[in-house]
Amino acid sequence: MARVLVVGAGLTGGACAALLRGAALGRIAVWDKARGAGGRMSTSRSARDAACTADLGAQYITLETERAAPRRSFYEELLSHGILKPLTAPIEGMVVKEGSYNYMAPQGIFSVVKYYLKQSDADVFYEQHVTRISLRDGKWEVSRKMGPPEQFDIVILTMPVPQILQLQGDIVNIINESQKQQLESVSYSSRYALGLFYEAGTQIDVPWAAQYITDNPCIRFISIDNKKRNIESPEIGPSVVVHTTVTFGSEHLDSDPAEVQQLILSHLERIVPSLPKPDSIKCQKWIYSQLSLLKHPFLVVTSGLFFCVICYLSASNCLRAQELQVVGRRRIGSISNRQALG
């Protein structure tokens, strides 16, 4: 049986690991350089009350009619297990496309990723920062900052493209110059997110659960996160999430986080002057917040082994690519640009 490594414990990595288990390819390991699962679908906890949580990354998931057919089974499965529920809370300024459906995760958006990781039965390891991938004795040798290198038959990368291009080893030679140029053309927007956590019993008196802001240079989105997820309990404190504009994120990407936090809070006070003082605050910098441009993600199969670079593509497409290798076909081609659930 093959030994499989998925690098990245975000949505694509988790869904990919779950699908690979269904293909019965072998033992699956998932490595992520962070301290927990989720990636950009991250849910944070208050430093003083673990029951008080906030989605600092993705806020909700949208199913669009024109993309529904190949993804409907994903949604149906998550809905049937209570991982997702329809988003019914009032969101001011949200543009709703005809025939589209919005869903939220009552237990936090990271519960989607955790569900897939559990289904995968993979060995999941955090704080594993991959630095080099090389061919050794017919296998992929994967090195990391901490710990000895390990060998795998199959390696699947699901992290942002700039991080893939920073890897050393034989991967540098596998991606040819034309492919490298196309991958380098991929760009991401950057932004900051603030999570404001409050003590149980705190009242936040606004008529909306979330609001898109169009007339502020700093803030683009505000969510009363527990209200968005229909969690209002006297025993659990409320939480507020603030996302900045892309322009603000780019302009302050290298600024001191403490100064950025104060600047965001000053703008927030002007927009919602009645907001109480929080019990604790978390400031999150998303360097790779959203994909801005992607032309040609690639699948590369070489030396009888499988090596897949996932550039924001669907985990199901990656599985189909792996099945091509299993039946002995040699292929270098492109895979459509799609999210696993987007």
N, C-alpha and C positions, 0 to 999 in steps of 0.2 A: 504493500500500500504506500502511496505517495505521502510525503510530508509537505504540508502546505502552510505558507506564511502569508497572512494578510497584514499589511502595514497600514495602520490607521483604524481607530475604533470609533469613527463617526458613523453616519447613516449608511453611506455606501459600503464601508468596511464591514459593519455589522450585518447588513442585508446580504452582502456577498458571502460572508462566512456561513450564514444560515442556508443559503442556496447551495453552497458547495457541500455542506453536510448531506443535503438531499441527493446530491450526485454521487455520494459514497466514494469520494476520491482518496480519502485517507485521513490521517489525524491533522486537525487544523489548529494553528496557533494564530493569535491576534496580538500584535504589538502596537503600542501607542506611546508617544513621548510624554503625554500629559499624565496627570495623576488620577484621571478617571475617564469614563466613556462619554461620548456625546459629540466631541468636536464642536462644530458650529451649532449643533443642537444640544446646547448645554443648559443645565439647570443648576443654579447655585443655592446654597443654604446660608441662612443667617449665621454669623459667627457666634451668636448668643442663643439661638433657638433653631435647632435642626429641622423643626416642623415648618418653619417659615422659609419658603423657597421662592425663587424667581427664575423665569426663563430669560437668560441674558443673550441667547442667540436667536434662533428661529422662534417666531411667536405663534404661528399656526401653519397648518398645511392646507394647500389648495389643490383640489382635483378639478382639472379643466376638461370640459366635454370632449374637445378634439383629441385629448391624450388619454381619455378614460379607459378605453378598451384594454390595452396591455397592462394597465396598472390596477384595474378594479379589484383583482384578487388580493393585492396588497392591502388596500383599504378595507375590504370586507373582513379580512383576517384580523386586522388591528381593531376594527369596530366590534367584532364579535367577542374579543377578549377584553373590551373596555379600555384598551390603550388609547384609542381616539374616541372622541364624541363630537357631535356637531357643535360648531361655534355659534352660540345663540346670543351671547352678550353683545350689547351695543358698541360698535366700533365706529366712531365718527370719522368721516373723511375716507373710509375704505372704498375703493373702486371694486365693485363686484361685477364680473363678467357674466353674461347671460349663460345659464346652464352650468356654472361653476359651483363647487361646494367647498366650504371652509370647515376645517376640523381643528380642535384643540386637544391637548393631552392633559387630562385632569391631574395626573401624578407628576406633571412636568414633562417638557418636550423630550428630555433625555430618556424617558421611559420607552420611547419608540426604539431607540438604539439598544437599550438594555434588553428589551424583549427579543430582538434579533440575535443578540449575543448569547442569550440564554438558549434560544432555539438551536443555535449553531453547535452547542456543546463544545465550543472551542476552549483551548487553554489561553486565557486572556492575561496579558502582562502589561502593566503600566510603567511609566518612566523608562521606556526602552527607546532611546533615540538612535535610529538607524543612520549610519554614516557612510557605509561602503557595501557594495554588492559585487561579488566577483565569482567567476567560474572556478571551481576546485573539484577535480576528480569526478566530473560529470554531474555535479550538483551546484546549486547557488549557495555560496558562503556569504552570510549576512553579518556584518560587523556593526557594533553599537558603541556608544560612548562608555557605557558601564557594562562589564561582563564579557565573557569570551564569545567569539563568533560561533554561529551555528549554521548547519547546512540544511537546505530544503530542496525538494524537487520542483516546487511551484512557488513563485513569489508574485504577489499582487500588491501594487502600490495604490493607495487611495488618498494620499495626502495632496495638498495643493501643488500645482505644477512647479512653482519656484523652488519648493522643497525637494522635489524629485530631481530637478536640475542641479541641485547642490550636492547630490550623492557622488561618491568617488567609486573607483573600481571599474570592472568591465562594462557596467551599465553605460559608461561614457562612450564606449565604442559601439555598443548595440544600437544606440540612437544615432542615426546618421545626421549629417550636417543639415540636410533639408528638413528632416523631422525636428531637429533641435531648434531651427529657426522658427518653425511653426509653433512649437511648444513655447518658445520665448515670446511669441506674440500674444499668448494668453495673458490677460490682465484681470486684476481683482480690484474692487473698491474696498476702502478701509473706513472704519468708523469706531467710535467708542460706545460702550453701553454702561449704564450705571444701574446697579441694583440697590434699592433703598428698602431696608427691612425695619419693621415696626414691632413694638410690643403688642401682645394680645390685648384686645379691647380698644385699640386705637381706631378712631373713626376718620375715614377719608371721604369727605362729602363732595363728590362730583357726580354728574348725571350719566357719565359714560364709563365703560370698562376699559376702553382704549381710545386713542385719538391720534390721527395723523395731523402733524403741524406743517403748514405751508408758508408761514410768514415769519419764521425765525431762522437766523443764520446758523444757529448751533443745533437746535433740537428738531428732529423729524418725526419722532414717534414717542408716545407716552402710554404706558399700560398700567392699570391697577391690576397686577398680575393675578392675584387670587380671585378677583372679580371676573376677569377674563375666563378663568378656569372654573367658574361657578363654585369656588371654595370660600365660603364666608362663615367662619366659626368663631365664637367668642373665646375659644381656647387657642386659636392660631392667629398670630399677628398678620396684618396685611403686608403686601410688598408692592413696590412700584418699580417699573422698568423704564429707563429712558434710553433711546437710541439717538445718536447724533446724525446730522446730515453727512453725506459723503465728503462734501467740500470741507467741512470742519474737521473730519477725521483725517483727511489728507494734509491739511495745513498744520495739524498738531500731532502728526504721527511720531515725531521725535521729541515732543515736549515732555516736561516732567509730569508724570501721572497725577501727582497731588495738585499741581496747578490746573491741569485739565479738569479734574474733578470739581474744583472750586468754580471754575468758569462755567461748567455745565449746570452746577447747582444754582448759580446766580441767574442763568437764563430760565431755569425751571421755576424759580421763585416768581419771576415775572409772569410766567404763563399760568401757574397754579399757586397764587399767593397764599391760599388757605392750607397748603400742604403742611402737615405737622413735621417736627424735627424727627428724623429717623433714629432708630436705636443703633444701627450699623449700616455701613455703605460698602459696596464692592464696585470697583472700577475695572472694567474689562476692555482691553484694546484688541479689536479684531483687525489684524493686518490683512487677512484674507476673508473679508466679510461676505462679499457676493461676487460671483463671476461676472465680469464685464464683457469679456471677449474670448471666444474659443472657436477656432477654425477647424482643426483636424486632430482629434484625439487618436491615439494609435494603439494597435495591438501588435506586439512583436513576438514571434515564435522563432526560436533559434536553437541550434545544436540538439534537437530532439527534446529540449526542455521547454517549459512554458514560462513566459515572463510577460506580465501585463501591466501597462501603465494606464491607470484609470484617471481620466481628466474630467471629473464631474459627470461620469456616465452612469448608466444603470447597472446595478449588480447583476441583473438577469442577462444583460448583453455580455457581461464578462463570463458568466457561466456558459453561455452558448459558445463563446470563443474557446473556452477550455474544452468543451465537448468536441470541437473541431480537431484539437490536438490529440485527444484521446483516441479518435478513430484514425489517427495517423496522417492527417493532412498538414501540409506546411503552408502557412499563409502569413503574409504581411498585408494588413489592410486597415481601413478606418472603421470606427464604431461611432454610431450617431451620438450626438451630444444630448444626453438626457439624464435627469436625476432619477434615483430609485423611486422616489415618490412625488417628484415635483411636477 
